[in-house]
Amino acid sequence: MNQQLLEFFTTLDRSFFIDSPYKEFSYLDAPLPIGYGQTISQQSLVLSMTDRLKLDKDCSVLEIGTGSGFQTVLLAEFSNKVFTIELIEELSISAKKRLDHLGYANIYYRIGDGSEGWPEMAPFDRIILTAAPTRMPNDIIDQLNFGGIMILPVGPHGNQQLKLISKDMQGSISEKFLTYVAFVDMKGKYCEKDSFV
């Protein structure tokens, strides 16, 4: 575990990122509702996923699923630029207000369908998904830079796997299973009911 990341994480007040009646439960290591059918992920998983990305201050990061901004603040603290996409306008606006309040000026926001990534800003050194597509999102993987790392939940609801994707300097992709997880489903192209396959 990256010690700087761990130390910063322990200073974060998770309740700051929760506006719902569940604010009082923010200390629990569990996902909590934040409205609109979305959740803030459990703290230990957020920390683990961030650590797996091996962030550095030269990295550009694509985050799909801004949510409350809790994951976003970790990305912004340890990378150069963060490009974050959120489908639900209200959540994106709330997250931006929180992160602006904290003084982060290296975050770029987009409201819309994140299922195809942010191609005009690609390639990205790191990519993280906080919603689960039912199958591998190839359009997003294509936006990963050479030497890049991507972490994502993938699979149908009830059978999701957390996977680590690496792209070497020749462009070859490798995939590693990490654990089973339960995330909200991604909407758009890689959502099962909207799938083109």
N, C-alpha and C positions, 0 to 999 in steps of 0.2 A: 504493500500500500504506500502510495506517495504521501510522505509525511506533511508536506506543505498543504496538500489537498485535505488531508485529515484534520489538520489544525484549523484551516479555514472553515471546513464543514461544521466543526464543533461550535463555531461562533455564530452560525446562522440560526435565526429564530424562525422556525418553520411556520409558526402561527402568523407571521407577517404575510405569508403567501396564501392564506386561507381566509376567505370572507364569509364562508358558509357557517351554519350553526355548529359545524364540526370543529371549529377553531379550538375549542377547549380540549380536543383530543389530539392536538398537533404533536404532542410529545410521543405518541404511540408509534412504534415501527410498523406501520400498516398503511395501506392506501386509504385515502379519505375523499369523499365527494367534494367537488368544487363547483357543482352546478352544470347544467346543460348536458348531463349524462357523462361527464368527464370526472377524472380523479387526479389527485396529486399522489405520485407513487410513494411507496414505503421508503423511508430514509436510507436503509441499508442497501437497497437496490439502486437507488440514485447514486449513492457513493461508489458502489462497485462498478456500475456502468461507466461512470465518469473516469474512474481509475483505469479501467480497461482501455480507454481511448488514448492514454499516454499523451496528454495535451502538452503543448509548449507554446511559448509566446510568438512563434512564427506561424502557428496554425490558423487556417481559416476553417470554420466549422459550420456545417449545415445541420440545423435541428428541425425535425418535422414533428410538430406538436408542441407549441409554446406552453399551452396549459396555463398554470399559475405563474410561471417564470422561475420556479424553484430549481429546476434542472438548468435553465438558461443562465442563472447567475453563476453557477459553477463553471460553465463553459466560458462565460465572459471573463471571469477572473483569471483563468489559466490559458487563454488563447489570445490571438491577435484580433480576429473578427468573428462574430457570430451572425449567421443569417438564419432567422427563425420564422417558421411558417405556422400559422394557426388558422384552422377552418372557421372557428367560431369568433365572430368579431368582438363580442363582449369580453371574452377571455383575453384576446390579444390586447385590447385597449387597457384592461386592468393590469395585465402583466407589464406592459410598457410603462404605465404610471409607477408601478412598484420599482422597476429597474431604473427608471429615470430618477426616482427619489433616492436610490442608492448610489447614483452618480455614474452609472455605466454609459459610456458614449461609443462603445465599440459593438453595439448590437443593432442589427438591421431587421426590420419587421415586415412581414407580409401577411395579409389576411387572404385566405383562399385555400384551395385544394392543394395539399402538399404531396399528393401521390406521384407527381411527376417531378418533384424536386424544384430546384431553382436554376434551370439550365443556363440562363444568361450570366450568372455569377460563378458558374463552375469553371474549373474543378475545385473541389474541397479536399482539404487534407484529412478532415475527420467528418463523419456523418453519424448522427444518432437519431433514431426513431423512437418516439414515446407513445406510439400507437401501432397496432399490429396489422400488417397486411396479411392476407391469407396465403400469399405466395411471394417468392422473392421479387422485389421491385427492381427489375433490371434497368429501368430508366434512371433510377436513383443511383444504383451501383455504377452506372456509366459515368456519373458525375464525380466519382471518387478519384482523387489524384493518384499518380504513381507513388508508391510507398505509403499510401493512405490506409486508414483504419475506419471501419464502420461497425456499429453495434445496433442491433435491432431485435425486437420480438417478431416472430413470424409464425403463421399457422392459423387455423380456424379457432374460433372462440372455444375455450375448454381444452385445447390441445396446442398451446403456443410454446415455442422454444425460443430462448434467447441465444442469438448467434453472433459470432464475431467474424467479420469479413475483412480480409487483408488483400491489398493489391500490391504486387511487387513492382520493381522498377521496369520490368518488361511488360507489365499489364496483366500478368496472370493472377487469377482470383483464387484464394483459398478460403475455406469456410470451416468454422469450429463451433460445435455445440457447447454451450455453457451450462444451461439449466432450463427447467420448465418454469414458465411465468404466466401471469394473467394480466394482460393489458386491455385497455379499451380497443375496439376494432378501428382500423384505419378506414376512412371513407374515400370514395373515388375509385380510380382505376384498379387498384389492387385489393379492393374489398370484394368478398366473394359474390355478393349479389349484383355488383357492378362489373364483375370480371369480364374481360374480353375473350377469355379462353373457354 
